Amino acid sequence: MGTPQFAAPILASLIDTGYDVLAVVTQPDRRVGRKHVLTASPVKQVAVEHGIEVLQPEKIGGSAEMQRIIDLQPDLIVTAAFGQFLPTKLLKAAKLAAVNVHGSLLPKYRGGAPVQYSIINGEKETGITIIYMVKKMDAGDMLAQQAIPIEKDDDTGTMFDKLSVVGRDLLLATLPKLIAGEITATPQPEDEVTFAPNIQPEQEVLDFFNKTAEQIDNQVRGMRPAPIAYAMMDGKRTKFWEVTPLTETVSQAAGQVVRKAKHELVIAAANGTALAVKTLQPAGKPKMTITDYLNGAADKFATGEQVITK
């Protein structure tokens, strides 16, 4: 049971290793892109390639698709970024276990956006935790865990790619031990639990006035490749695709221009910090480098000019 690209290699590995995948459950096809093309999820695409039955309930609870899963009498249910809560009746349908491949070092970051929060909060590492599934969100006992570093140039996209491989390999190492009864599950320490709920629109806004350059960089990377963080710059809603926090301390107020050159625009953030804007996207225009952007703004962005507004 899974939906995005993160889950696709995990499904493929189960098939390639010889597990008998009876069915694949994924979200319904969605319209994507400017042309709103009806598109199957990456997980569905893998399933179709291998001739596996695909179930796509809008809501799994009480659905005909849920009854179909129960009727299949599976030994295991494996979920990876499926995107829906599973009823207890469904979890109990698995003869051996229902397990989840979760993209954080639980008990930190339970919820739908653990990778994003790890980057936004400036964590130095994240990882994969394989847990028993219970009705409470991401609260099951832990079967295995593996950490990997978050590099300074990582964003949500690159971390999903890395974690997908870690999750695939950790699951394949864990399942034989689980099936053989050789794993003792570890309860999650409740006093260490934190949450990562789905990203809300207000979290996309960059706050130059209260966040340092490093915090803004973390937010930009946490929102990339989607939905992309933005601020009001030069009076326009502008998406920030890439910035670089600088080590210098500046005297300009937050949101003011520190300096401008042919290939450089440095803007002040909170606490005397500053960042260099590398790639941005003004409203209604394509993504562009700062050089291309400044070519069209020769008479703007003087030192001390307030270019970021609330």
C-alpha positions in Angstrom: 0.0 0.0 0.0 1.7 3.2 -1.2 1.4 6.1 -3.6 4.4 8.4 -4.4 7.7 7.7 -6.0 9.2 7.0 -2.5 7.1 3.8 -2.3 7.7 2.6 -5.9 11.2 1.1 -5.4 9.9 -0.6 -2.2 7.1 -2.4 -4.1 9.5 -3.3 -7.0 12.0 -4.8 -4.5 9.3 -7.0 -2.9 8.3 -8.3 -6.4 11.9 -8.8 -7.5 12.8 -10.6 -4.3 10.0 -13.2 -4.9 7.3 -12.1 -2.5 3.9 -13.0 -3.8 2.3 -9.5 -4.0 -1.4 -10.3 -4.1 -2.6 -6.8 -4.7 -1.4 -3.2 -4.6 -3.5 -0.4 -3.0 -2.8 3.2 -4.0 -4.6 6.5 -4.3 -6.9 7.2 -7.2 -5.4 8.6 -10.4 -5.0 12.4 -10.1 -4.9 15.2 -12.6 -1.4 16.8 -12.6 0.4 19.6 -14.3 -0.9 22.6 -16.2 -2.7 20.4 -18.7 -4.4 18.4 -15.8 -3.4 15.1 -17.3 -5.0 12.2 -15.5 -2.0 10.3 -14.1 -1.5 7.0 -12.2 0.6 7.0 -9.1 4.2 5.7 -9.4 3.2 2.7 -7.3 0.3 1.9 -9.6 2.6 2.1 -12.6 4.9 -0.5 -11.0 1.9 -2.7 -10.3 0.6 -2.5 -13.8 4.0 -3.3 -15.3 4.0 -6.6 -13.3 0.3 -7.5 -13.9 -0.7 -7.1 -10.2 -4.2 -6.3 -9.2 -4.6 -2.6 -8.3 -7.1 -1.2 -5.8 -7.7 2.5 -5.7 -10.3 3.5 -3.0 -10.9 7.2 -2.4 -11.3 6.2 1.2 -10.2 2.8 2.4 -12.4 2.5 5.5 -15.6 0.5 4.8 -14.9 0.3 1.1 -15.3 -2.6 -1.3 -11.5 -2.5 -1.8 -11.0 -3.0 1.9 -13.2 -6.1 1.8 -11.2 -7.3 -1.2 -8.0 -7.1 0.8 -9.6 -9.0 3.7 -10.8 -11.7 1.3 -7.3 -12.1 0.0 -6.2 -13.2 3.5 -2.7 -11.7 3.2 0.2 -12.8 5.4 1.6 -9.3 5.4 0.4 -5.8 4.7 3.2 -3.4 3.9 2.6 0.4 3.7 4.9 3.1 2.5 3.5 6.7 2.1 0.0 5.4 1.3 -1.7 8.6 2.5 -4.7 7.2 4.3 -5.5 5.9 7.8 -6.1 2.1 7.9 -9.0 0.8 10.0 -8.1 -1.8 12.8 -10.2 -4.4 11.0 -8.0 -4.1 8.0 -4.8 -4.2 10.0 -6.0 -7.4 11.7 -6.5 -9.0 8.3 -2.8 -9.6 8.0 -2.0 -13.1 9.4 1.6 -12.2 10.4 1.8 -8.4 10.6 0.9 -5.0 9.1 4.1 -2.9 8.9 4.9 0.6 7.8 8.1 2.0 6.2 8.2 5.5 7.8 10.5 8.3 6.7 11.8 9.5 10.0 13.7 8.4 13.1 10.7 7.7 15.2 9.4 8.7 17.7 10.4 12.0 16.0 8.2 13.3 13.3 5.1 11.2 13.3 2.8 12.3 10.5 2.5 12.9 6.8 5.5 15.3 6.2 8.4 13.9 8.2 11.1 14.6 5.5 10.0 18.2 5.1 10.0 18.9 8.8 13.5 17.3 9.3 14.9 19.7 6.8 13.0 22.7 7.8 14.0 22.2 11.4 17.7 21.9 10.5 18.1 18.3 11.6 21.5 16.8 10.8 20.1 13.4 10.1 16.9 11.5 9.4 16.2 8.0 8.4 13.8 5.1 8.1 11.9 3.3 10.9 9.9 0.1 10.2 7.1 -0.2 12.7 4.1 -2.4 13.4 0.9 -0.6 12.3 -1.6 0.4 14.9 -4.7 2.6 14.7 -2.8 5.6 16.2 -0.8 7.4 13.6 2.8 6.1 13.3 2.7 4.9 16.9 3.5 1.2 16.5 6.4 -0.6 18.1 9.7 -0.3 16.2 11.1 -3.3 14.3 14.2 -1.7 12.7 15.7 1.7 12.2 18.5 3.2 10.1 19.8 6.8 10.0 21.4 8.8 7.2 22.8 12.3 7.2 21.1 15.4 5.7 23.7 17.2 3.7 23.6 21.0 3.3 22.5 20.8 -0.3 19.8 18.2 0.3 16.2 19.1 -0.2 12.9 17.1 0.2 13.3 15.6 -3.3 16.8 14.3 -2.8 16.1 13.0 0.7 13.0 11.1 -0.6 15.2 9.5 -3.2 17.8 8.5 -0.6 15.3 7.3 2.0 13.4 5.3 -0.6 16.6 3.2 -1.1 17.2 2.9 2.6 13.6 1.9 3.2 13.8 -0.7 0.5 16.9 -2.3 1.8 15.9 -2.1 5.5 12.5 -3.7 4.7 14.1 -6.5 2.8 16.5 -7.2 5.7 13.7 -7.0 8.2 10.9 -9.1 6.7 12.7 -12.5 6.8 13.5 -12.0 10.5 9.9 -10.9 11.2 8.5 -13.9 9.4 10.8 -16.2 11.3 9.8 -14.6 14.6 13.4 -13.4 15.3 12.6 -9.7 16.0 11.7 -8.2 19.4 9.8 -5.0 18.7 10.7 -1.9 20.7 8.0 0.5 22.0 8.4 4.2 21.0 9.3 6.4 24.0 6.2 8.6 24.3 8.1 11.4 26.0 10.2 11.9 22.8 7.3 12.0 20.3 7.1 14.9 17.9 4.8 15.4 15.0 5.0 16.4 11.3 1.5 17.1 10.0 1.0 17.8 6.3 2.4 21.1 5.1 -0.1 24.0 5.2 -0.2 26.9 2.8 0.9 29.4 5.5 4.1 27.4 6.0 5.2 28.2 2.5 5.7 31.9 3.4 9.3 33.0 4.1 9.7 35.2 7.1 12.8 37.3 6.6 11.9 39.4 9.7 11.9 36.6 12.3 14.1 33.9 10.7 17.8 33.8 10.1 19.4 33.2 6.8 20.1 29.6 7.7 16.5 29.0 8.8 15.2 30.5 5.6 17.6 28.2 3.6 16.2 25.2 5.6 12.7 26.3 4.7 13.5 26.7 1.0 15.0 23.3 0.8 12.2 21.7 2.8 9.7 23.1 0.4 11.6 22.0 -2.7 10.6 20.5 -5.2 7.1 21.3 -4.1 5.3 23.4 -3.1 8.2 26.0 -3.2 8.5 28.7 -0.5 7.8 32.3 -1.4 8.0 35.9 -0.2 6.7 39.2 -1.4 9.8 40.6 -3.3 9.8 43.9 -5.2 6.0 43.9 -4.7 5.5 40.5 -6.3 4.9 37.0 -4.9 8.2 35.4 -5.7 9.1 31.8 -5.2 12.6 31.1 -3.9 14.1 27.9 -5.4 17.6 28.3 -4.0 19.4 30.5 -1.6 22.8 30.4 0.2 23.1 31.6 3.8 26.3 33.7 4.3 28.6 33.8 7.3 28.9 37.6 7.4 27.1 39.8 9.8 25.3 42.8 8.2 23.9 46.1 9.4 20.9 46.3 7.1 17.4 45.6 8.4 15.7 42.4 7.6 14.4 42.4 4.0 16.8 45.1 2.8 19.4 44.7 0.0 22.9 44.2 1.4 24.5 44.4 -2.0 23.9 43.8 -5.7 26.3 42.9 -8.4 25.9 41.5 -11.9 25.6 37.9 -10.6 24.7 38.5 -7.0 21.8 39.7 -4.9 22.3 39.6 -1.1 19.3 40.3 1.2 19.3 40.7 5.0 17.4 38.4 7.2 16.8 38.3 11.0 19.5 38.8 13.6 22.0 40.5 11.2 22.2 37.5 8.9 22.2 37.5 5.2 21.6 35.2 2.2 22.5 35.2 -1.5 19.5 34.6 -3.8 20.5 32.0 -6.4 17.3 30.9 -8.2 13.8 32.4 -8.0 10.5 32.6 -9.9 8.4 35.8 -9.9 4.7 35.4 -10.3 3.7 34.5 -13.8 7.3 34.0 -15.0 9.5 30.9 -15.4 12.2 29.9 -12.8 15.4 31.8 -13.5 18.9 32.4 -12.1 19.6 35.5 -10.2 21.8 36.7 -13.1 18.9 36.5 -15.5 16.6 38.1 -13.0 18.9 41.1 -12.4 19.4 41.6 -16.1 15.8 42.8 -16.2 16.1 44.9 -13.1 19.1 47.2 -13.9 17.7 50.2 -12.0 16.5 48.3 -8.9 17.8 46.8 -5.7 20.1 49.6 -4.4 21.9 48.9 -1.1 19.5 49.5 1.8 16.4 49.2 -0.3 13.5 47.4 1.3 12.7 44.6 -1.2 11.1 42.0 1.0 7.7 43.1 2.5 5.2 41.3 4.7 
